[in-house]
Amino acid sequence: MQTNKNVCWGLGTNRQLANNSIVTSKIPVVSSNTGAMSGKTVVKTSVGDNNACSITTDNSLVCWGMGANKQLGDNTTTDREPIKINTGGPSEADKIPSARTVTDVSVGAAHTCAIADGLIYCWGVNTSGQLGLGMNSPSNPPTQIPSYVPVPGAVETTEPSYIAY
Protein backbone atom coordinates (compact mmCIF):
# COMPACT_ATOMS: atom_id res chain seq x y z
CA MET A 1 0.00 0.00 0.00
CA GLN A 2 1.58 3.31 -1.11
CA THR A 3 0.08 6.19 0.88
CA ASN A 4 3.07 8.42 1.70
CA LYS A 5 1.55 8.51 5.17
CA ASN A 6 2.39 6.45 8.21
CA VAL A 7 0.47 3.25 8.72
CA CYS A 8 0.66 2.12 12.34
CA TRP A 9 -0.78 -0.51 14.66
CA GLY A 10 -0.27 -1.75 18.20
CA LEU A 11 -0.24 0.13 21.49
CA GLY A 12 -1.77 3.58 21.19
CA THR A 13 -2.14 4.70 24.81
CA ASN A 14 0.51 7.43 24.41
CA ARG A 15 -0.62 8.61 20.96
CA GLN A 16 1.98 6.40 19.23
CA LEU A 17 -0.33 5.66 16.30
CA ALA A 18 -0.67 9.34 15.30
CA ASN A 19 -4.36 8.91 14.59
CA ASN A 20 -5.86 11.37 17.11
CA SER A 21 -6.64 8.50 19.48
CA ILE A 22 -5.27 6.77 22.56
CA VAL A 23 -6.80 3.44 21.55
CA THR A 24 -4.70 0.37 20.79
CA SER A 25 -5.24 -1.08 17.31
CA LYS A 26 -4.77 -4.70 16.25
CA ILE A 27 -5.04 -3.72 12.59
CA PRO A 28 -3.10 -1.10 10.57
CA VAL A 29 -4.51 2.43 10.73
CA VAL A 30 -3.43 5.33 8.53
CA SER A 31 -2.04 8.24 10.53
CA SER A 32 -4.04 11.45 10.62
CA ASN A 33 -3.22 14.19 8.15
CA THR A 34 -3.90 17.00 10.63
CA GLY A 35 -1.81 19.41 12.68
CA ALA A 36 1.91 19.18 11.89
CA MET A 37 1.20 16.49 9.28
CA SER A 38 -1.42 18.52 7.41
CA GLY A 39 -0.62 18.43 3.72
CA LYS A 40 2.72 16.68 4.37
CA THR A 41 4.12 13.66 2.58
CA VAL A 42 6.23 11.25 4.63
CA VAL A 43 9.71 10.42 3.34
CA LYS A 44 11.13 8.43 6.27
CA THR A 45 9.88 7.25 9.65
CA SER A 46 11.78 5.91 12.65
CA VAL A 47 9.95 4.19 15.50
CA GLY A 48 11.08 3.73 19.11
CA ASP A 49 9.47 2.00 22.07
CA ASN A 50 6.71 4.57 22.65
CA ASN A 51 7.25 7.35 20.13
CA ALA A 52 8.13 7.94 16.50
CA CYS A 53 9.38 10.66 14.17
CA SER A 54 8.98 11.27 10.44
CA ILE A 55 10.80 13.43 7.94
CA THR A 56 8.47 15.01 5.39
CA THR A 57 9.12 16.12 1.81
CA ASP A 58 9.78 19.68 3.00
CA ASN A 59 12.55 18.24 5.26
CA SER A 60 10.61 18.97 8.44
CA LEU A 61 10.95 16.68 11.44
CA VAL A 62 7.64 15.67 13.01
CA CYS A 63 7.48 13.56 16.20
CA TRP A 64 4.67 12.07 18.26
CA GLY A 65 3.85 9.59 21.04
CA MET A 66 5.12 9.40 24.61
CA GLY A 67 7.00 12.45 25.82
CA ALA A 68 7.77 11.35 29.41
CA ASN A 69 11.55 11.54 28.81
CA LYS A 70 11.37 14.63 26.59
CA GLN A 71 12.24 12.37 23.64
CA LEU A 72 9.84 14.26 21.35
CA GLY A 73 12.14 17.27 21.28
CA ASP A 74 9.59 19.86 22.39
CA ASN A 75 11.11 20.23 25.88
CA THR A 76 7.97 18.91 27.60
CA THR A 77 6.95 15.58 29.09
CA THR A 78 3.57 15.66 27.33
CA ASP A 79 2.35 12.84 25.08
CA ARG A 80 1.60 14.37 21.70
CA GLU A 81 -0.01 13.92 18.34
CA PRO A 82 2.48 14.83 15.57
CA ILE A 83 4.33 18.10 16.26
CA LYS A 84 6.98 19.83 14.16
CA ILE A 85 10.34 19.82 15.94
CA ASN A 86 12.77 21.96 13.94
CA THR A 87 11.17 25.30 14.69
CA GLY A 88 13.94 27.29 16.36
CA GLY A 89 15.58 30.40 15.01
CA PRO A 90 19.26 30.41 14.00
CA SER A 91 20.33 31.70 17.43
CA GLU A 92 18.31 29.24 19.51
CA ALA A 93 20.81 26.68 20.74
CA ASP A 94 18.06 24.56 22.28
CA LYS A 95 16.43 23.65 18.97
CA ILE A 96 17.36 22.48 15.51
CA PRO A 97 17.59 25.82 13.65
CA SER A 98 14.68 26.31 11.26
CA ALA A 99 17.04 26.98 8.37
CA ARG A 100 18.48 23.45 8.65
CA THR A 101 17.37 20.65 6.36
CA VAL A 102 16.62 17.44 8.27
CA THR A 103 17.80 14.45 6.24
CA ASP A 104 17.75 11.54 8.70
CA VAL A 105 16.24 10.54 12.03
CA SER A 106 16.69 7.62 14.41
CA VAL A 107 14.41 7.03 17.40
CA GLY A 108 15.61 4.90 20.31
CA ALA A 109 13.94 3.55 23.43
CA ALA A 110 13.59 7.01 25.00
CA HIS A 111 15.84 9.26 22.92
CA THR A 112 16.01 10.61 19.39
CA CYS A 113 18.79 11.76 17.05
CA ALA A 114 18.44 13.63 13.77
CA ILE A 115 20.86 14.81 11.10
CA ALA A 116 20.29 18.34 9.82
CA ASP A 117 22.68 19.79 7.23
CA GLY A 118 25.29 17.20 8.21
CA LEU A 119 25.11 18.02 11.93
CA ILE A 120 23.75 15.59 14.51
CA TYR A 121 21.22 16.70 17.12
CA CYS A 122 20.10 14.36 19.93
CA TRP A 123 17.69 14.62 22.85
CA GLY A 124 15.98 12.52 25.52
CA VAL A 125 17.34 9.91 27.95
CA ASN A 126 21.13 9.60 28.15
CA THR A 127 21.81 7.14 30.98
CA SER A 128 24.26 5.14 28.87
CA GLY A 129 25.73 8.06 26.95
CA GLN A 130 23.56 7.26 23.91
CA LEU A 131 23.26 10.95 22.98
CA GLY A 132 27.00 11.28 22.30
CA LEU A 133 27.39 14.34 24.52
CA GLY A 134 30.35 12.99 26.51
CA MET A 135 28.29 12.72 29.71
CA ASN A 136 25.30 10.80 31.05
CA SER A 137 22.98 13.75 31.70
CA PRO A 138 19.76 13.86 29.68
CA SER A 139 19.26 16.49 27.01
CA ASN A 140 15.79 17.96 27.11
CA PRO A 141 15.77 20.00 23.90
CA PRO A 142 17.58 18.91 20.72
CA THR A 143 21.30 19.46 21.33
CA GLN A 144 23.95 19.54 18.62
CA ILE A 145 26.66 16.92 19.16
CA PRO A 146 29.69 19.21 19.52
CA SER A 147 32.50 16.84 18.61
CA TYR A 148 30.84 15.16 15.65
CA VAL A 149 32.70 15.49 12.37
CA PRO A 150 30.69 14.50 9.27
CA VAL A 151 32.12 11.35 7.70
CA PRO A 152 31.27 10.85 4.02
CA GLY A 153 29.88 7.39 3.37
CA ALA A 154 29.06 6.69 7.03
CA VAL A 155 26.29 4.17 7.60
CA GLU A 156 23.68 3.92 10.31
CA THR A 157 23.90 0.96 12.66
CA THR A 158 21.02 -0.09 14.84
CA GLU A 159 20.24 -2.41 17.68
CA PRO A 160 16.69 -3.09 18.89
CA SER A 161 15.52 -0.48 21.44
CA TYR A 162 18.89 1.29 21.45
CA ILE A 163 18.84 2.99 18.08
CA ALA A 164 21.12 6.00 17.69
CA TYR A 165 23.69 7.38 15.33
Secondary structure, DSSP 8 states (H G I E B T S, - for coil): ---SS-EEEE--TTSTT-SS----EEEEEE----GGGTT--EEEEEE-SSEEEEEETT--EEEEE--TTSTTSSSS---EEEEE---B-TT-TTS-BTTS-EEEEEE-SSEEEEEETTEEEEEE--TTSTT-SSSS--EEEEEE-TT----TT------TT----
